[in-house]
């Protein structure tokens, strides 16, 4: 695991994460609710709420291209890089996810670890 991140354990295993049929789940990292998306067996972490109008992203869905789609206004964000691919100009913060033998970890920058999302 990289030293540029502070790794926060969010689950004991991938199986412990309660993904809904839409392959999205909310978990807690550093006392903050975040969303985990699963696409083609890869995990992605991003804020629980859309940066546009605070839609709950876990209630949205992942489209065929692997973008998370907000349930409120259908804004789409690439889970890999946070880009708003539907053209509205917003950006979705995102964090790396690593699955290790001892759990699932989300890498957060030091300033974010202090709660400054």
PETA-V377524 format. One line per field, one symbol per residue. psi: psi as a letter, one per 20 degrees, with the letter a starting at -180 (. if undefined). A space follows every 50 residues. Layout:
psi: ???
This chain:
psi: pqiiqopppiqhrhhhpmpahjkqqprpoljpprppqppljqqqprqhqp ifkkqohiibrpahjkqpppigjkpppphhiiqoijjijrpoqqqqppor hjapqpoqqghhhjjm.
